[in-house]
Amino acid sequence: MSDFPHILTDTFRALEIILYAEQLEQLSCYYEMLTERNRSVNLTALTEPRDVALKHFGDSLLLLRYFEIDAGASIIDVGTGAGFPGVVLKIARPDLRLTLLDSLQKRLTFLSELCEALGLRDVAFVHSRAEDGARTALRDSFDYAVARAVAPLNILSELCLPYVRPGGTFIAMKGRDAAPELREAENALDVLCGRVDAIHTFPLLDAGERSILCIRKTAPTPAAYPRTAKKIGKHPL
């Protein structure tokens, strides 16, 4: 039998994260399904129990400590990958109306099977590149967009802010010291009608620091954005 449940409990105790027993069981099932499917589909480079408990599950859940998401809110996880942070947030907050967007159908197939196994309801799955999905009915429609992507903030903002309704928030989960990225993203945020509301930086035990950037959307996304992937890559805002 896997020792993951004990590792998860110990890790969450150190992080002062409190969940119900059923939610811990769901996360343990998540881990088992993730590591099993990862043998055939590239979902994550981290598969060791403590790495998943801390760097995927714990990191995702700490968002709820530093940012209050409204009850029943709609949230899109852009470039969700293996479901971080979206599915983890849904486990902790079943009231959230979650949309998982990814460009790889194999990942979405796994996530659909995972959500079914975990009994998670009100989850939508969108197979699309971020810049394409933002030019559909998903545009300007979510209370929150969240991303744990490694792209620089100026690029990430162009990919994520178009999904957020005016008055909503884009939550960017980054590594330590987000100040340089923020400086480079000043023009992008101005063009895309984004305003930095808060920055939270905190230690993730022995895994280094993390930062959460909360960016409020002040007006609808200008029609020209997001641009094509080629233009975004060659001429970032």
Buried (B, 14 or more C-beta within 10 A) or exposed (E): EEEBBEBBBEBBEEBEBEBEEEBBBBBBBBBEBBBEBBEEEEBBEBBEBBBBBBBBBBBBBBBBEBBEBEEEBBBBBBBBBBBBBBBBBBBBBBEBBBBBBBBBEBBBBBBEEBBEEBEBEBBEBBBBBBBBBBBEEBBBBBBBBBBBBEBBBBBBBBBBBBBBBEEBBBBBBBEEEBEEBBEBBEEBBEBBBBEBEEBBBEEBEEEEEBBBBBBBBEEEBEEEBBBEBEEBEEEBB
